[in-house]
Structure formats: C-alpha cells, structure tokens
Amino acid sequence: MTQPMLLTRRDDVFITGELLSRSLSQPDLAREKLAIQDLAASMVDDPDRVLPRFVELAMELTGGTSAGLSLLEERPAPGVFRWHNVCGALKAFEGATTPRHHSPCGVTLDEASPVLTRHAERIYAWISDASIVVPEVLLVPLYLGGKDPLGTLWIVSDEDGHFNGAHARCATELATFVGIALRMTRAESQLRQALDKQQTIAREMSHRVKNLFALANSMIRFGLKSARDKEDLAAGLSGRLHALASAHTLVLASEEDSAVTDLAALIRSIVEPHEMAGEGALSRFSLTGPTLACAASAVSGMALVFNELATNATKYGALTSEAGHVAIDWHQEGEDVVLRWTETGGAPIEAEPARHGFGTRLLDSTIVRQLKGTFTHDWLSGGVVVTITIPAGILAVQS
C-alpha cells in the first residue's frame, strides 16, 4: 500500500469544517426538485441510467468540473473503491481503483457524513502519481436505503473555496434518494427472480405430475395384458407405485436440502422391500460403485427399472432361493455409465425365456426411450445378468 507523504498535515487537507463557515450559495430549489423527478423517471423507465444520471445532476447542481462514484468492493480484503460513471475532466479514469483504507472515500464512509478535502494529492501519492490536481473535492457517502454502504459520490472543483454547506446538503439529498431508489430496484429484482423461480417450479411439478400419470397409465395398460389374475395385477402395480413414491420422496428431500439424489441411496430404497424377513439390512443385495449424483429427471425411471428387476428376481430369479444374491455395480466408461445387475444362487437357468412380458417392455420404454440408453440380458446358468448403459449426461448431475 502506498504510504502518505507526511510533508502536509492531514488537517490541511481534510477541511470539512469549512462547509459550515463559508457563505451559503442561494439554493435553486426548483432545479433540485426537477433533478429528483429526473432520477425518479430514470428509475421507472431505465434503472441502469439512475447512477450515471445521479452523477451528472450532482455535478451540475454543485458547479463541479468532474464527478464520479467510488463503489466499494470488499473482496478481496481489505477492499478497494472502483470508479464508475465518471463524468467531466476525469472521465478518462473510469474503472480506476483506490485503496479502501487509504483514500478520502474511505474516510467518508468511516465518518458516514459529507467530507471536504483541499489538494488531497499532497498526502495521497496515488493521486499525484496519476498527475491529478484536485483543488477541492466534496465527498458524500452512498448507501442502499440508508443501510448497506455502496460507496461514495465525489465531486471535484478546480477552484479553492468553491463548495459550501448548501452544496453538501444538495448532494446528500440526491444520494439519499438514489440509495432508496436502488434499494427499491433491488427489491423489485429479487421479487421478480422469486416469481420466475416459482413459475419454473410450477412448470416442473406439472411436468412431473404428467409424467407420473403417463407412467401409471402405462403400468395399468401393460399390466392388464401380462397379469395372471387380479391379485397378480394388484401386487405388480403396488410394487411399481411404491418405487415411484420412494423416488419422488428422494427427489423432494434433495431439492429441499439443496442436495442431490445419490444413485446408491436410490437403489437401496427400491430394493430394500425385497429383502427376506429376518435377514440383515440389504444382506441379499450388494452395491458397488462410485458416488454418482443422479439427475432428478432420471430418478423415476431408474426407480422403475430397479423395482422391475428386483420384482422379477423375487418371483422367478435368484431371490426365490434363500441362498440367492444380487450384486449391483456401476462405473463410468467414457461418456456412459454402465450398470450391471448380477443374480446368483437361484435355480439354474436352462434357457432364455421364450416369451418376454411387461417387465421387458417397461425396461425398453424406460431405458431406451426415456433415458436414451441400452440394455441386454445374459441368461447364464447361474443367474441372469442385466447390463444397462446410459449416457452420463442424462443419468448423472453434471458438476
């Protein structure tokens, strides 16, 4: 940080007290009123013009030769002021930065009131290094609604003894109005963002409900064709609806906590009801694979897939035997995620089933059509192996 030149006393530079001792200029109240109306119109019609217009009006009403805003950037510490909306003689310095704790702007925020300086270049080397001469500078703090410090308005005069208390009052009133206007604009923007988010959520929920109805309709239609009797139909529908409910619960929980749905947690919630009574938690299932954040759009489909595989294993495959076991593993290969369902310990498989029922059609509609993936069945004598390949960009949340 540049150190101040100690040849000049600070009291010779900071002369705020003279604002009270100097003769007051005659205020032009009508002009000030028009300036406020001008700023109000900008706030309504073009909010981005509020700050630059504020600087222009402040310079005109106080008779300055240049003006600008030093807006506070607190990070990285200890922070800097960056010059914005500079007009007049110093316009070329737009975007310049000055230190938070070694500048007249910093003093103005610390004192939370107008400050007047005379030839500040005498103690601030960064001003003199830029070959800037500032006979007088009037600085006024700027807050968002009188609360959060935004920075300072500074107005330069090329004449000694120019600014007085009337100028300070006028600039302060403009700054107060602008602070309130900016806070109102920010509140309006936040409200608009909240409404947009609410509409997005409503559209997403509508989309999900439609998808759930479509899935339920599909399960009923195909279930009627493949069920042996009404009890078989009821059991199948109950299991699939339970899987959808579990998936929906996981999605809602992850959204409320700003978290994600972990693939392993999803699979566990689906296969857990297929455990045999009295066995240890998930003892008949083993899950192996890296942590994978499952996209919300894929959760319902994956829940149906694993519920169908677990149901088939319980009715026809490995889980019909007390020694049966299912190993589920997954890994990433290039741009795809490969999942494998391997059954062992059930009755020996003599041949591939001659007829494929609703379960195969469900896998096809879910994996191929919805998730844009592929799947294969390998009917080994020791148990079926189902290999599923899904594009990582569809299955997983991208970081």
One Martini backbone bead per residue (centre of mass of N, CA, C, O) as a GRO file, in nm:
protein
  399
    1MET     BB    1   0.096   0.036   0.022
    2THR     BB    2   0.068   0.357  -0.006
    3GLN     BB    3   0.224   0.618   0.145
    4PRO     BB    4   0.203   0.901   0.295
    5MET     BB    5   0.281   1.233   0.275
    6LEU     BB    6   0.430   1.417   0.558
    7LEU     BB    7   0.443   1.735   0.467
    8THR     BB    8   0.133   1.723   0.525
    9ARG     BB    9  -0.131   1.793   0.697
   10ARG     BB   10  -0.438   1.663   0.744
   11ASP     BB   11  -0.587   1.935   0.827
   12ASP     BB   12  -0.514   2.067   0.536
   13VAL     BB   13  -0.712   1.862   0.376
   14PHE     BB   14  -0.933   1.828   0.597
   15ILE     BB   15  -1.216   2.077   0.557
   16THR     BB   16  -1.517   2.036   0.658
   17GLY     BB   17  -1.572   2.287   0.844
   18GLU     BB   18  -1.605   2.498   0.601
   19LEU     BB   19  -1.903   2.435   0.528
   20LEU     BB   20  -2.006   2.621   0.775
   21SER     BB   21  -1.835   2.903   0.726
   22ARG     BB   22  -1.940   2.942   0.461
   23SER     BB   23  -2.108   3.085   0.230
   24LEU     BB   24  -2.417   3.049   0.107
   25SER     BB   25  -2.576   2.943  -0.150
   26GLN     BB   26  -2.835   2.981  -0.354
   27PRO     BB   27  -3.094   2.784  -0.375
   28ASP     BB   28  -3.234   2.563  -0.634
   29LEU     BB   29  -3.525   2.414  -0.580
   30ALA     BB   30  -3.645   2.361  -0.859
   31ARG     BB   31  -3.399   2.206  -0.970
   32GLU     BB   32  -3.395   1.986  -0.755
   33LYS     BB   33  -3.676   1.876  -0.816
   34LEU     BB   34  -3.613   1.796  -1.111
   35ALA     BB   35  -3.390   1.594  -1.037
   36ILE     BB   36  -3.569   1.395  -0.884
   37GLN     BB   37  -3.762   1.343  -1.122
   38ASP     BB   38  -3.545   1.233  -1.309
   39LEU     BB   39  -3.466   0.990  -1.132
   40ALA     BB   40  -3.747   0.861  -1.116
   41ALA     BB   41  -3.775   0.813  -1.421
   42SER     BB   42  -3.527   0.629  -1.446
   43MET     BB   43  -3.625   0.407  -1.253
   44VAL     BB   44  -3.867   0.327  -1.440
   45ASP     BB   45  -3.741   0.329  -1.746
   46ASP     BB   46  -3.402   0.326  -1.658
   47PRO     BB   47  -3.216   0.194  -1.413
   48ASP     BB   48  -2.922   0.215  -1.544
   49ARG     BB   49  -2.941   0.550  -1.529
   50VAL     BB   50  -2.927   0.647  -1.236
   51LEU     BB   51  -2.622   0.683  -1.169
   52PRO     BB   52  -2.522   0.862  -1.404
   53ARG     BB   53  -2.737   1.084  -1.354
   54PHE     BB   54  -2.658   1.151  -1.066
   55VAL     BB   55  -2.376   1.260  -1.130
   56GLU     BB   56  -2.455   1.482  -1.326
   57LEU     BB   57  -2.644   1.641  -1.133
   58ALA     BB   58  -2.441   1.691  -0.904
   59MET     BB   59  -2.243   1.858  -1.074
   60GLU     BB   60  -2.439   2.079  -1.167
   61LEU     BB   61  -2.556   2.176  -0.879
   62THR     BB   62  -2.237   2.233  -0.766
   63GLY     BB   63  -2.020   2.320  -0.993
   64GLY     BB   64  -1.851   2.107  -1.116
   65THR     BB   65  -1.587   1.934  -1.320
   66SER     BB   66  -1.619   1.659  -1.162
   67ALA     BB   67  -1.745   1.309  -1.142
   68GLY     BB   68  -1.824   1.023  -0.917
   69LEU     BB   69  -1.800   0.673  -0.837
   70SER     BB   70  -1.706   0.491  -0.539
   71LEU     BB   71  -1.718   0.156  -0.533
   72LEU     BB   72  -1.742  -0.103  -0.315
   73GLU     BB   73  -1.486  -0.369  -0.274
   74GLU     BB   74  -1.439  -0.613  -0.025
   75ARG     BB   75  -1.331  -0.815  -0.245
   76PRO     BB   76  -1.053  -0.843  -0.143
   77ALA     BB   77  -0.897  -0.795   0.122
   78PRO     BB   78  -0.963  -0.469   0.222
   79GLY     BB   79  -1.028  -0.332  -0.035
   80VAL     BB   80  -1.200  -0.130  -0.289
   81PHE     BB   81  -1.229   0.137  -0.513
   82ARG     BB   82  -1.445   0.195  -0.795
   83TRP     BB   83  -1.475   0.372  -1.081
   84HIS     BB   84  -1.788   0.533  -1.174
   85ASN     BB   85  -1.950   0.743  -1.377
   86VAL     BB   86  -1.755   0.935  -1.511
   87CYS     BB   87  -1.733   1.293  -1.528
   88GLY     BB   88  -1.556   1.506  -1.706
   89ALA     BB   89  -1.215   1.554  -1.658
   90LEU     BB   90  -1.198   1.231  -1.531
   91LYS     BB   91  -1.309   1.013  -1.739
   92ALA     BB   92  -1.041   0.846  -1.804
   93PHE     BB   93  -1.071   0.697  -1.498
   94GLU     BB   94  -1.244   0.475  -1.562
   95GLY     BB   95  -1.198   0.195  -1.335
   96ALA     BB   96  -1.047   0.284  -1.116
   97THR     BB   97  -0.844   0.232  -0.819
   98THR     BB   98  -0.881   0.247  -0.456
   99PRO     BB   99  -0.811   0.241  -0.135
  100ARG     BB  100  -1.000   0.192   0.141
  101HIS     BB  101  -0.761   0.287   0.377
  102HIS     BB  102  -0.640   0.519   0.141
  103SER     BB  103  -0.888   0.747   0.132
  104PRO     BB  104  -1.141   0.971   0.117
  105CYS     BB  105  -1.364   0.757   0.090
  106GLY     BB  106  -1.302   0.604   0.351
  107VAL     BB  107  -1.353   0.844   0.539
  108THR     BB  108  -1.649   0.887   0.461
  109LEU     BB  109  -1.754   0.611   0.559
  110ASP     BB  110  -1.650   0.629   0.851
  111GLU     BB  111  -1.821   0.907   0.906
  112ALA     BB  112  -2.104   0.921   0.762
  113SER     BB  113  -2.025   1.191   0.595
  114PRO     BB  114  -1.942   1.466   0.474
  115VAL     BB  115  -1.648   1.563   0.272
  116LEU     BB  116  -1.363   1.790   0.267
  117THR     BB  117  -1.106   1.868   0.028
  118ARG     BB  118  -0.753   1.983  -0.007
  119HIS     BB  119  -0.527   1.876  -0.194
  120ALA     BB  120  -0.497   1.544  -0.174
  121GLU     BB  121  -0.219   1.499  -0.330
  122ARG     BB  122  -0.031   1.565  -0.073
  123ILE     BB  123  -0.110   1.262   0.077
  124TYR     BB  124  -0.176   1.112  -0.205
  125ALA     BB  125   0.018   0.950  -0.424
  126TRP     BB  126  -0.193   0.826  -0.632
  127ILE     BB  127  -0.274   1.108  -0.735
  128SER     BB  128   0.001   1.231  -0.822
  129ASP     BB  129   0.087   0.989  -1.007
  130ALA     BB  130  -0.167   1.078  -1.207
  131SER     BB  131  -0.166   1.391  -1.243
  132ILE     BB  132  -0.361   1.501  -1.014
  133VAL     BB  133  -0.565   1.794  -0.952
  134VAL     BB  134  -0.746   1.882  -0.632
  135PRO     BB  135  -0.856   2.149  -0.486
  136GLU     BB  136  -1.161   2.018  -0.462
  137VAL     BB  137  -1.354   1.774  -0.257
  138LEU     BB  138  -1.673   1.634  -0.258
  139LEU     BB  139  -1.804   1.394  -0.018
  140VAL     BB  140  -2.058   1.128  -0.034
  141PRO     BB  141  -2.240   0.899   0.100
  142LEU     BB  142  -2.354   0.566  -0.015
  143TYR     BB  143  -2.669   0.400   0.025
  144LEU     BB  144  -2.883   0.126   0.076
  145GLY     BB  145  -3.130   0.261   0.237
  146GLY     BB  146  -2.936   0.343   0.486
  147LYS     BB  147  -2.732   0.073   0.524
  148ASP     BB  148  -2.562  -0.017   0.278
  149PRO     BB  149  -2.252   0.024   0.160
  150LEU     BB  150  -2.157   0.145  -0.168
  151GLY     BB  151  -2.017   0.443  -0.137
  152THR     BB  152  -1.911   0.733  -0.327
  153LEU     BB  153  -1.951   1.069  -0.387
  154TRP     BB  154  -1.764   1.275  -0.619
  155ILE     BB  155  -1.660   1.628  -0.632
  156VAL     BB  156  -1.494   1.850  -0.849
  157SER     BB  157  -1.290   2.144  -0.805
  158ASP     BB  158  -1.084   2.416  -0.954
  159GLU     BB  159  -1.161   2.570  -0.680
  160ASP     BB  160  -1.102   2.745  -0.416
  161GLY     BB  161  -1.384   2.772  -0.209
  162HIS     BB  162  -1.650   2.647  -0.343
  163PHE     BB  163  -1.767   2.477  -0.125
  164ASN     BB  164  -2.073   2.421   0.065
  165GLY     BB  165  -2.343   2.342   0.255
  166ALA     BB  166  -2.544   2.341   0.015
  167HIS     BB  167  -2.398   2.128  -0.150
  168ALA     BB  168  -2.405   1.903   0.060
  169ARG     BB  169  -2.711   1.887   0.086
  170CYS     BB  170  -2.781   1.824  -0.208
  171ALA     BB  171  -2.604   1.566  -0.242
  172THR     BB  172  -2.735   1.410  -0.006
  173GLU     BB  173  -3.026   1.402  -0.114
  174LEU     BB  174  -2.960   1.252  -0.371
  175ALA     BB  175  -2.829   1.004  -0.233
  176THR     BB  176  -3.076   0.918  -0.071
  177PHE     BB  177  -3.265   0.870  -0.308
  178VAL     BB  178  -3.087   0.665  -0.459
  179GLY     BB  179  -3.074   0.454  -0.235
  180ILE     BB  180  -3.377   0.394  -0.235
  181ALA     BB  181  -3.403   0.325  -0.535
  182LEU     BB  182  -3.203   0.087  -0.535
  183ARG     BB  183  -3.355  -0.083  -0.328
  184MET     BB  184  -3.616  -0.108  -0.490
  185THR     BB  185  -3.487  -0.240  -0.737
  186ARG     BB  186  -3.374  -0.485  -0.588
  187ALA     BB  187  -3.644  -0.588  -0.477
  188GLU     BB  188  -3.776  -0.626  -0.753
  189SER     BB  189  -3.570  -0.828  -0.860
  190GLN     BB  190  -3.610  -1.042  -0.639
  191LEU     BB  191  -3.912  -1.083  -0.693
  192ARG     BB  192  -3.884  -1.171  -0.987
  193GLN     BB  193  -3.706  -1.417  -0.929
  194ALA     BB  194  -3.907  -1.562  -0.745
  195LEU     BB  195  -4.135  -1.585  -0.957
  196ASP     BB  196  -3.972  -1.738  -1.167
  197LYS     BB  197  -3.911  -1.979  -0.983
  198GLN     BB  198  -4.204  -2.055  -0.926
  199GLN     BB  199  -4.279  -2.111  -1.223
  200THR     BB  200  -4.070  -2.329  -1.269
  201ILE     BB  201  -4.173  -2.521  -1.052
  202ALA     BB  202  -4.459  -2.551  -1.163
  203ARG     BB  203  -4.375  -2.671  -1.435
  204GLU     BB  204  -4.219  -2.911  -1.321
  205MET     BB  205  -4.453  -3.037  -1.162
  206SER     BB  206  -4.638  -3.074  -1.404
  207HIS     BB  207  -4.448  -3.259  -1.556
  208ARG     BB  208  -4.432  -3.481  -1.339
  209VAL     BB  209  -4.730  -3.549  -1.321
  210LYS     BB  210  -4.765  -3.634  -1.612
  211ASN     BB  211  -4.558  -3.861  -1.600
  212LEU     BB  212  -4.697  -4.026  -1.377
  213PHE     BB  213  -4.960  -4.076  -1.532
  214ALA     BB  214  -4.826  -4.217  -1.772
  215LEU     BB  215  -4.701  -4.446  -1.609
  216ALA     BB  216  -4.959  -4.555  -1.481
  217ASN     BB  217  -5.104  -4.616  -1.746
  218SER     BB  218  -4.891  -4.815  -1.852
  219MET     BB  219  -4.902  -5.018  -1.617
  220ILE     BB  220  -5.199  -5.095  -1.653
  221ARG     BB  221  -5.209  -5.179  -1.950
  222PHE     BB  222  -4.975  -5.396  -1.937
  223GLY     BB  223  -5.068  -5.549  -1.684
  224LEU     BB  224  -5.331  -5.669  -1.805
  225LYS     BB  225  -5.176  -5.854  -2.015
  226SER     BB  226  -4.971  -6.012  -1.793
  227ALA     BB  227  -5.163  -6.091  -1.585
  228ARG     BB  228  -5.311  -6.362  -1.425
  229ASP     BB  229  -5.452  -6.173  -1.208
  230LYS     BB  230  -5.567  -5.945  -0.985
  231GLU     BB  231  -5.345  -5.999  -0.774
  232ASP     BB  232  -5.106  -5.964  -0.967
  233LEU     BB  233  -5.177  -5.676  -1.051
  234ALA     BB  234  -5.174  -5.546  -0.771
  235ALA     BB  235  -4.883  -5.618  -0.693
  236GLY     BB  236  -4.740  -5.477  -0.928
  237LEU     BB  237  -4.853  -5.191  -0.887
  238SER     BB  238  -4.762  -5.151  -0.596
  239GLY     BB  239  -4.457  -5.173  -0.643
  240ARG     BB  240  -4.431  -4.943  -0.855
  241LEU     BB  241  -4.555  -4.716  -0.683
  242HIS     BB  242  -4.349  -4.739  -0.457
  243ALA     BB  243  -4.106  -4.660  -0.629
  244LEU     BB  244  -4.210  -4.380  -0.708
  245ALA     BB  245  -4.238  -4.271  -0.419
  246SER     BB  246  -3.941  -4.300  -0.338
  247ALA     BB  247  -3.830  -4.118  -0.560
  248HIS     BB  248  -3.992  -3.862  -0.486
  249THR     BB  249  -3.879  -3.831  -0.200
  250LEU     BB  250  -3.583  -3.790  -0.283
  251VAL     BB  251  -3.621  -3.540  -0.458
  252LEU     BB  252  -3.745  -3.353  -0.243
  253ALA     BB  253  -3.516  -3.372  -0.035
  254SER     BB  254  -3.290  -3.261  -0.220
  255GLU     BB  255  -3.426  -2.984  -0.279
  256GLU     BB  256  -3.458  -2.879   0.017
  257ASP     BB  257  -3.126  -2.931   0.066
  258SER     BB  258  -2.957  -2.877  -0.192
  259ALA     BB  259  -2.921  -3.153  -0.314
  260VAL     BB  260  -2.871  -3.495  -0.409
  261THR     BB  261  -2.925  -3.795  -0.579
  262ASP     BB  262  -2.814  -4.092  -0.487
  263LEU     BB  263  -2.783  -4.385  -0.641
  264ALA     BB  264  -2.751  -4.576  -0.397
  265ALA     BB  265  -2.997  -4.470  -0.239
  266LEU     BB  266  -3.204  -4.540  -0.452
  267ILE     BB  267  -3.157  -4.846  -0.468
  268ARG     BB  268  -3.206  -4.915  -0.172
  269SER     BB  269  -3.507  -4.812  -0.160
  270ILE     BB  270  -3.604  -5.032  -0.371
  271VAL     BB  271  -3.479  -5.320  -0.257
  272GLU     BB  272  -3.557  -5.346   0.045
  273PRO     BB  273  -3.851  -5.488   0.020
  274HIS     BB  274  -3.694  -5.766  -0.096
  275GLU     BB  275  -3.636  -5.864   0.166
  276MET     BB  276  -3.607  -6.097   0.389
  277ALA     BB  277  -3.729  -6.192   0.661
  278GLY     BB  278  -3.471  -6.154   0.915
  279GLU     BB  279  -3.274  -6.009   0.766
  280GLY     BB  280  -3.036  -5.816   0.694
  281ALA     BB  281  -2.955  -5.526   0.573
  282LEU     BB  282  -2.911  -5.587   0.250
  283SER     BB  283  -2.792  -5.895   0.238
  284ARG     BB  284  -2.897  -5.967  -0.074
  285PHE     BB  285  -2.737  -5.700  -0.136
  286SER     BB  286  -2.488  -5.550  -0.353
  287LEU     BB  287  -2.302  -5.238  -0.363
  288THR     BB  288  -2.103  -5.104  -0.644
  289GLY     BB  289  -1.966  -4.773  -0.651
  290PRO     BB  290  -1.958  -4.464  -0.727
  291THR     BB  291  -2.035  -4.160  -0.670
  292LEU     BB  292  -2.374  -4.060  -0.789
  293ALA     BB  293  -2.549  -3.804  -0.927
  294CYS     BB  294  -2.885  -3.800  -0.978
  295ALA     BB  295  -3.100  -3.698  -1.189
  296ALA     BB  296  -3.424  -3.602  -1.158
  297SER     BB  297  -3.515  -3.705  -1.450
  298ALA     BB  298  -3.405  -4.019  -1.370
  299VAL     BB  299  -3.528  -4.137  -1.107
  300SER     BB  300  -3.796  -4.274  -1.186
  301GLY     BB  301  -3.678  -4.467  -1.397
  302MET     BB  302  -3.476  -4.614  -1.209
  303ALA     BB  303  -3.685  -4.716  -1.009
  304LEU     BB  304  -3.840  -4.897  -1.208
  305VAL     BB  305  -3.610  -5.077  -1.297
  306PHE     BB  306  -3.527  -5.195  -1.011
  307ASN     BB  307  -3.804  -5.298  -0.938
  308GLU     BB  308  -3.830  -5.500  -1.172
  309LEU     BB  309  -3.581  -5.668  -1.111
  310ALA     BB  310  -3.659  -5.743  -0.818
  311THR     BB  311  -3.930  -5.878  -0.883
  312ASN     BB  312  -3.819  -6.099  -1.073
  313ALA     BB  313  -3.625  -6.222  -0.861
  314THR     BB  314  -3.858  -6.300  -0.660
  315LYS     BB  315  -4.036  -6.476  -0.869
  316TYR     BB  316  -3.782  -6.621  -1.067
  317GLY     BB  317  -3.507  -6.588  -0.929
  318ALA     BB  318  -3.272  -6.564  -0.685
  319LEU     BB  319  -3.504  -6.481  -0.456
  320THR     BB  320  -3.632  -6.779  -0.435
  321SER     BB  321  -3.375  -6.816  -0.266
  322GLU     BB  322  -3.195  -6.810   0.027
  323ALA     BB  323  -2.909  -6.803  -0.148
  324GLY     BB  324  -2.969  -6.555  -0.287
  325HIS     BB  325  -2.813  -6.301  -0.509
  326VAL     BB  326  -2.739  -5.940  -0.559
  327ALA     BB  327  -2.533  -5.763  -0.786
  328ILE     BB  328  -2.451  -5.410  -0.785
  329ASP     BB  329  -2.296  -5.225  -1.049
  330TRP     BB  330  -2.086  -4.928  -1.128
  331HIS     BB  331  -1.959  -4.732  -1.412
  332GLN     BB  332  -1.738  -4.541  -1.610
  333GLU     BB  333  -1.749  -4.507  -1.983
  334GLY     BB  334  -1.670  -4.233  -2.066
  335GLU     BB  335  -2.000  -4.115  -2.156
  336ASP     BB  336  -2.083  -4.363  -1.973
  337VAL     BB  337  -2.307  -4.563  -1.778
  338VAL     BB  338  -2.248  -4.877  -1.615
  339LEU     BB  339  -2.485  -5.131  -1.533
  340ARG     BB  340  -2.503  -5.422  -1.305
  341TRP     BB  341  -2.708  -5.723  -1.288
  342THR     BB  342  -2.639  -5.996  -1.056
  343GLU     BB  343  -2.737  -6.333  -1.039
  344THR     BB  344  -2.731  -6.567  -0.756
  345GLY     BB  345  -2.845  -6.885  -0.616
  346GLY     BB  346  -3.049  -6.993  -0.792
  347ALA     BB  347  -3.205  -7.136  -1.017
  348PRO     BB  348  -3.134  -7.287  -1.286
  349ILE     BB  349  -3.071  -7.195  -1.623
  350GLU     BB  350  -3.167  -7.339  -1.931
  351ALA     BB  351  -3.317  -7.081  -2.070
  352GLU     BB  352  -3.450  -6.857  -2.252
  353PRO     BB  353  -3.722  -6.701  -2.260
  354ALA     BB  354  -3.982  -6.717  -2.489
  355ARG     BB  355  -4.126  -6.482  -2.321
  356HIS     BB  356  -4.196  -6.135  -2.309
  357GLY     BB  357  -4.305  -5.901  -2.095
  358PHE     BB  358  -4.361  -5.615  -1.928
  359GLY     BB  359  -4.074  -5.576  -1.815
  360THR     BB  360  -3.934  -5.543  -2.091
  361ARG     BB  361  -4.105  -5.301  -2.187
  362LEU     BB  362  -4.026  -5.115  -1.955
  363LEU     BB  363  -3.723  -5.110  -2.011
  364ASP     BB  364  -3.749  -4.997  -2.294
  365SER     BB  365  -3.908  -4.731  -2.230
  366THR     BB  366  -3.699  -4.627  -2.019
  367ILE     BB  367  -3.406  -4.670  -2.128
  368VAL     BB  368  -3.441  -4.602  -2.432
  369ARG     BB  369  -3.651  -4.359  -2.445
  370GLN     BB  370  -3.588  -4.186  -2.186
  371LEU     BB  371  -3.250  -4.248  -2.140
  372LYS     BB  372  -3.092  -4.332  -2.408
  373GLY     BB  373  -3.033  -4.642  -2.388
  374THR     BB  374  -2.919  -4.972  -2.295
  375PHE     BB  375  -2.994  -5.340  -2.298
  376THR     BB  376  -2.906  -5.664  -2.148
  377HIS     BB  377  -2.939  -6.026  -2.157
  378ASP     BB  378  -2.787  -6.286  -1.954
  379TRP     BB  379  -2.853  -6.640  -1.962
  380LEU     BB  380  -2.729  -6.791  -1.711
  381SER     BB  381  -2.716  -7.064  -1.516
  382GLY     BB  382  -2.661  -6.888  -1.238
  383GLY     BB  383  -2.784  -6.624  -1.378
  384VAL     BB  384  -2.884  -6.321  -1.444
  385VAL     BB  385  -2.761  -6.053  -1.668
  386VAL     BB  386  -2.781  -5.699  -1.646
  387THR     BB  387  -2.703  -5.448  -1.892
  388ILE     BB  388  -2.657  -5.094  -1.849
  389THR     BB  389  -2.663  -4.808  -2.076
  390ILE     BB  390  -2.595  -4.458  -1.996
  391PRO     BB  391  -2.577  -4.144  -2.037
  392ALA     BB  392  -2.426  -3.926  -1.826
  393GLY     BB  393  -2.591  -3.663  -1.909
  394ILE     BB  394  -2.869  -3.806  -1.810
  395LEU     BB  395  -2.812  -3.943  -1.529
  396ALA     BB  396  -2.612  -3.722  -1.437
  397VAL     BB  397  -2.488  -3.476  -1.251
  398GLN     BB  398  -2.337  -3.189  -1.350
  399SER     BB  399  -2.035  -3.015  -1.236
   0.00000   0.00000   0.00000
